[in-house]
Structure formats: C-alpha cells, structure tokens
Amino acid sequence: MDKRLVTILLIVLVQMLGAAMILPILPLYAQREFGLTPQVITLLGTSFFAAQFLAGPYLGRLSDKYGRIPVLIISQIGTALSFVMLALAPSAAFLFLARIVDGITGGNIIVAQAYITDITPREKRTESLGYIFAVFGLGFVLGPALGGVLAAALGPRVPYLIAAGAAFAVVLLTWFTLEETLTPEQREANRQASGNSMSPGEVIRNKPLVLILIVAFLGQSGLGLLQSTFALYGEAVLFAGYSLQATTLGIGLLLATVGLSQFITQAFFLRPLLARFGEYRLVILGNIGRMIGSFIFALVTTPVFGAAGSVIFAVGISIMMPSLQSLATGTVGDEYRGGVLGLYQSTLSLSIIISSAVAGVLFAMSATLPYWIGGLTAALALIPAFLLLAQFGQKQPSADVTPSTAD
C-alpha cells in the first residue's frame, strides 16, 4: 500500500476519534447543562452542516488551487478550536458558535478524500475511498464508547478537551509526515482554470453527476435524522428506565457498533463486493440497507434489536458511500476533483441541514417518527439509483471531461 495512503488514513483516524467522541454526548450535554429542548438541540447539527454547506465547495477549490496540505492544516486547526469552545462553553449560544466554526473549517475530510483521489488510479479509487470510510468506522468504534466512558466518569466537558488534543495532534501529523500531491505546475494550471469552475448550469448538464447528487441528498437525509436524534431516541426508547450513566454508555456502545460494522464491511468485504456487483449496484444495495436499518429503529424498543438496526444501517452506508463518491469524481476532469468533492460534500451537508432541522420537530411528535421518515427517503433514493444504473451502468462516466461537457 502506498505509504502516503497509510499516512492520510492515520491522520483521518486520529481526526475521527476526536470527532466521534462527542457524538453521543453533545445532545445530552446540551440538554442537561443548558436546558435545551430537542427542537433546539437538533439545530446544533443544522448549524454545523449549514456552515459546511457554504464553505465546502470553496475549500475543495482552494485545495485544487493552492495545494491539499495548507487547506488541510487550516481546517484541522479550526476543528481543534471548536472542541475547546465546546468544553469551555458558558452558554448555549457558545455551543452554536463552536459548531459553526467547525463547519466553516470542516474541509479536512473533503481535502483528505481529494488527496486520496490524487494518488489513486481511477480503477482503484472506490477501494481506496473505502479505506477512508473504514477508518471512519474504526474511529466510530472507539470514539463514541470512549466519549461515553469519559463523560460518565469525569463529567461532560472532559471529552471535548481530549478531542481537541486529538485534533491538534492531527495538525502535527499533517505538517511533519504528509507530502503535497499537487505540483506547483498543477496548482498554477488549476488556478488558471478557475474561470471554468463548475457553474450551476454546467452541473445540471452533467447528467450522471446530477443523479449521483440526488441519490446522495435523499440517502443522506436518513443519516441526518439519525445523527441528530439518536442520543435522545436512545434515552427515550431503547434505554427508557436506565440510569443516566448507563444510558450515556449504552448509546456510545451502539454508535460503536455502527463504527465496527462499517470498518469490517469496508476493510474486508468492499473489494469482493465491488468485483462482483460494481459501483452502480452497490449504490442500490447500500440504499436498501439504509432503508431496512431505519425501519428497524422505527419498530424496536430494546438495545439488542437496536444493535441489529445499527449493523444493517452501517453496512448500507459502507457499501454505498465509497461507490457513490468514486462515481462522482469520475464525472469530471482531474483538475476539478477537489471542486466536485466539495460540491458532493455540500450536497450531503444540505441534506443534513434540512433533515436535522425537522428532526427535532418529528421527534417531539414521536420518538420513532424520524426513523420512519428516514426509511422512506432511502426508498425514494432507489429511484435515481436505478436510473443511474440503467443509463450509465454499462459505461463508466468519463474522467477526462470537464463539467461543461460531461454527459
């Protein structure tokens, strides 16, 4: 394996450990420490993804023009500062400010993915992106469980400080171990091409990219509903009647189950599944898995069955997302990789903005309603996924065309 790939995967792992630590505790932290309602708590996620939606395309294009490493370091510093702000937050407004700062500078994963596409041949891109999603999963195995344990033992603010330390460690790893993938000549050429960056009209004319973005938008909404309400859902449904410490720990372990399932799927099964079914069919199968997982969450009331839903949902994510993202990078020329990944990430962010904004309202109506809606949106995503297979599944989208000519 390319040592640069190993290095970037290590950097992403440390980053995800820090980020995943706060996932099971932030909603409960906001509820218990600041008295926020479910409707307001879910807006914390909305604020992050709204900021990321606005900044994502620009960060991707900046990395095309000025190099991956400078943008990666700046975004990592922003993430570290946001964790410190969460730990020291004196008010609910400070929580929102911290999430916005993290969202604005949250291009580290976008740039890491662009870095991987730089060093990977087109035919190996899905597999390599699968590794980065496997590292996501490994981070979510250890991070939520560690965050739950630390919050239960040391208080709700300590995990944020440790997450900040992990993010600063990533800055050092990037600075001292990672080499730039874009030559000065490539960066200059990308800056010269900035006038031809993807306009809305050019994106619309890129038919496979449009279908990919629709699938991503619909499929991601289920994840947005889950992320923004899962801790509250766990407390109200799966762990009803349990102590606060047991609830926090249990939610962390369920999220760790998601991460473990994701890691195993992408580390050991993605390659043979890709060889057998191809990227287009894996997008369909992944959507089906996300749909089934969401409906299980809507129906179950015990942690054991909640774990089953977590596994199926995670497997769906694991086989769908690397395939979808790889297909997106194949619809444009190499000079637009960072830009199209930024556009793709902004589509995901927009989906989560909308889904997390309504998640609190849905949860207030019924604790399981977000998961019924998540299952239905995954089912709707199957329509463009099948269209993508029917229209382009027999011919890989060309990687040597610009957004204005992709068809």
HUZI-V83626 format. One record per pair of residues at least 4 apart in sequence whose ideal C-beta (glycine too) atoms are under 6 Angstrom apart, sorted by the first residue. I is the first residue (numbers start at 1). J is the second residue. D is the distance in whole Angstrom. If there is no record, write none. Layout:
i->{I	I}
j->{J	J}
d->{D	D}
This chain:
i->{1	1	2	4	7	7	8	8	9	9	11	11	11	12	12	12	12	13	13	14	14	14	15	16	16	16	17	17	17	17	18	18	18	20	20	20	20	21	21	21	21	21	22	22	23	24	24	24	24	24	24	24	25	25	25	25	25	27	27	27	28	28	29	29	30	30	30	31	34	36	36	36	38	38	38	38	39	39	42	42	42	42	44	45	45	46	46	46	46	47	47	47	48	48	48	49	49	49	49	50	51	51	51	52	52	52	52	53	53	53	55	55	56	56	56	57	57	57	59	59	59	59	60	60	60	60	60	61	62	62	63	63	63	63	63	64	64	65	65	66	67	67	67	68	68	68	68	69	71	72	72	72	73	73	75	75	75	76	76	76	76	77	78	78	79	79	80	80	80	82	82	82	83	83	83	84	85	86	86	87	87	87	89	89	90	102	107	110	110	110	113	114	114	114	115	116	116	117	117	117	118	119	120	120	120	122	124	125	126	126	126	126	126	127	129	129	129	130	130	130	133	133	133	134	134	134	137	137	137	138	139	140	140	141	141	141	142	144	144	144	145	145	145	147	147	148	148	148	150	150	150	151	151	151	152	152	152	154	173	174	182	182	190	193	198	198	198	198	202	202	206	206	206	208	208	208	209	211	211	211	212	212	212	213	214	215	215	215	215	216	216	216	216	217	217	218	218	218	219	219	220	220	221	221	221	222	222	222	222	222	223	224	224	224	225	225	225	225	226	228	228	229	229	229	229	231	233	233	234	234	234	235	235	236	237	237	238	238	239	239	242	242	246	250	254	254	257	257	258	258	261	261	261	262	262	263	264	265	265	265	266	266	269	270	273	273	277	277	279	279	280	280	282	282	282	283	283	283	283	284	285	286	286	286	287	287	287	287	289	289	289	290	290	290	291	291	291	292	293	293	293	294	294	294	295	296	296	297	297	298	298	298	300	300	309	316	317	320	328	328	329	330	330	331	331	332	332	332	333	333	336	352	358	359	362	362	363	365	381	387	388	389	401	401}
j->{5	6	119	119	177	178	112	115	131	135	170	173	174	16	112	132	135	135	139	166	169	170	170	20	136	139	139	142	143	166	163	166	167	139	140	143	144	143	146	147	159	163	26	163	144	144	147	148	231	251	252	255	29	147	151	156	159	41	231	232	32	231	33	156	34	36	41	36	92	40	41	92	232	360	363	364	360	361	228	356	359	360	99	228	356	50	353	356	357	96	99	100	99	102	103	53	349	352	353	353	100	103	104	56	103	106	349	346	349	350	59	104	342	345	346	342	343	346	71	107	110	342	110	338	339	341	342	339	66	71	68	71	111	114	338	190	338	190	191	70	180	182	187	72	111	115	181	180	111	108	111	174	171	174	105	107	108	108	167	170	171	171	101	105	102	167	164	167	168	98	101	102	160	163	164	164	98	98	160	157	160	161	94	95	94	106	111	341	342	345	341	337	338	341	181	120	128	125	329	337	181	181	124	125	128	399	128	326	274	279	322	323	326	271	322	325	326	266	270	322	266	321	322	263	266	267	259	262	263	263	143	258	259	256	259	260	146	252	255	256	252	253	256	159	252	248	249	252	154	158	159	156	159	248	245	248	249	158	177	178	186	187	335	335	202	203	339	403	403	404	331	403	406	331	392	397	331	384	387	388	324	327	328	347	384	219	381	384	385	220	324	347	348	347	351	377	380	381	287	381	348	351	351	355	377	290	294	374	377	378	227	352	355	356	355	359	370	374	230	356	359	233	359	363	370	251	237	367	238	239	251	239	247	367	301	367	303	306	247	250	246	247	250	303	306	310	307	310	310	314	311	314	315	314	318	267	268	269	315	318	270	318	273	274	277	319	281	282	323	327	389	393	286	319	323	320	323	324	385	385	319	316	319	320	378	381	382	385	312	315	316	313	316	378	375	378	379	312	309	312	313	371	374	375	375	300	309	309	371	368	371	372	305	306	313	320	321	324	340	344	337	397	399	397	406	336	340	403	400	402	340	356	362	370	369	370	370	369	385	391	392	393	405	406}
d->{6	6	6	5	5	6	6	5	6	5	5	5	6	6	5	6	5	5	6	5	6	5	5	6	5	3	5	6	5	5	4	3	5	5	5	3	5	5	6	4	5	5	5	6	6	5	6	5	6	5	4	5	5	5	5	6	6	5	4	6	6	6	5	4	5	5	5	6	4	4	5	6	5	5	5	6	4	6	4	5	5	4	5	4	4	6	5	5	5	5	5	5	4	6	4	6	4	4	5	5	5	3	5	5	4	5	4	5	4	5	6	5	5	4	4	4	5	5	6	3	6	6	5	4	5	5	3	5	6	5	5	4	5	6	4	4	4	5	5	6	5	5	6	6	5	5	6	5	5	6	5	6	6	5	5	4	4	5	6	5	5	6	6	2	5	5	5	4	5	5	5	4	5	4	4	5	4	5	4	5	4	5	4	5	6	6	5	5	6	5	5	5	4	5	6	6	5	6	5	5	4	6	5	5	4	5	6	5	6	6	5	6	4	6	4	6	6	5	4	4	5	6	5	5	4	4	5	3	3	5	5	6	3	5	4	5	6	4	4	5	5	6	4	5	6	5	5	3	5	5	5	5	6	6	4	5	6	4	5	5	4	5	5	5	5	5	6	4	4	5	6	5	4	5	5	5	4	5	6	4	6	6	5	5	4	6	5	5	5	6	6	5	6	5	5	5	5	4	6	4	5	4	5	4	5	6	5	3	6	5	6	4	3	5	5	5	4	4	5	4	4	5	5	5	5	5	5	5	5	5	4	6	5	5	6	5	5	5	4	5	4	5	6	6	6	5	5	5	5	4	5	4	6	5	5	6	6	5	5	4	5	5	6	6	6	6	4	5	4	6	4	4	6	5	4	5	5	5	5	5	6	5	4	2	5	5	5	6	6	5	2	6	4	4	5	4	5	5	5	4	3	5	4	4	4	6	3	5	4	5	4	5	4	6	6	6	6	6	6	5	6	5	5	5	5	4	5	5	6	5	5	5	6	5	4	5	6	5	6	6	6	4	5	5}
